[in-house]
Amino acid sequence: MERGLLWLPLLFIFIWLGWAGWNEYQKVEAYRSWAAEFDRAKYDIYAVLGQKGDRLTWGKPTRSGPINLQDFSLKDVRSIRLLADEQAISLANPPAEPPKGRAICLEFSFSEEAAARIPFTEISLAMKWGRFLEEERQKFV
């Protein structure tokens, strides 16, 4: 009887892990069908991002597909900054050892007040996207 009681929490952990894996698989499959219409796309647990021409579309991933979708044109962007814990990191000359940040995002400024922040989980991925989008933005300026 005691052994059964000891194994019960482990059983609940395995059930929870199975559910979490299935949930994440559903999000990835919904993203895969959503991303098919874009030239370039990224998925992580914080946000999905798609680029088609000069348009960027981003939102929050869910099992039924991305929600809270927002989009804008690179033609309207005045500057792109990479932020790690609210500290700006240069995309042109990044430090040799980028800071480890918990809150990583690309910030797209449109005017003095208006800006959009797209969260990322990895700073290296955010840097690659930032450099690429800065090059793309230069084509439209």
Stockholm file with secondary structure:
# STOCKHOLM 1.0

chainA/1-141         MERGLLWLPLLFIFIWLGWAGWNEYQKVEAYRSWAAEFDRAKYDIYAVLGQKGDRLTWGKPTRSGPINLQDFSLKDVRSIRLLADEQAISLANPPAEPPKGRAICLEFSFSEEAAARIPFTEISLAMKWGRFLEEERQKFV
#=GR chainA/1-141 SS CHHHHHHHHHHHHHHHHHHHHHHHHHHHHHHHHHHTTSSEEEECSSCEEEEETTEEEEEECCTTSCEEEEEEEGGGCCEEEEEETTEEECSSSCCSSCCCCSSEEEEEECSSSCEEEEEESCHHHHHHHHHHHHHHHHHHC
#=GC SS_cons         CHHHHHHHHHHHHHHHHHHHHHHHHHHHHHHHHHHTTSSEEEECSSCEEEEETTEEEEEECCTTSCEEEEEEEGGGCCEEEEEETTEEECSSSCCSSCCCCSSEEEEEECSSSCEEEEEESCHHHHHHHHHHHHHHHHHHC
//
